[in-house]
Amino acid sequence: MAVEHSEGSTVFPKNHTGSPTASISGTVSIDQLIERWWQDHFPGSAIARDTQAWNAAYAAKQALKRLLKGSI
C-alpha cells in the first residue's frame, strides 16, 4: 500500500477498489482507513462486550485520527 504524503490519502491495491470506503479515484482518507480497520476488528470482539473497554478503545481511535491529521 502506498501513501501519498501531499494530501494524507492512501491508495488501495486494485483488489480493494470495491471497498465501501474507497472512492472512485481509489484513494481514501486516514479517517476512512481507521474507520474501516475499526469496523473490521472491533464489533463483536471481546472489547465490544465490555462498555469501559469499548469506550477506552473508541477514545484511543479518535485520538489516533487527531494525531495522524496533525502529522500530515
Phi, psi and omega in degrees: 000131180260147179245128175266113184285339186293323183236005178072027179251159178239142177265126178279149171299160184302328182287355178255005183295341177276000181299142178295342179266351181275135178274178180301324182285349180086011178247151177226155178280165176303316179302317180295321177297315180295317179297319179297314178301315180302310181296329179286335190242333189261316179302132181084357180276175176300326179296325180293340181270358180234112186301316181295318179294317179300313181297320179293316179294318179297316178298321178295321178298315180294321178296320178300315179301317179296317180297315181292324176298323181286339184264356182258000000 
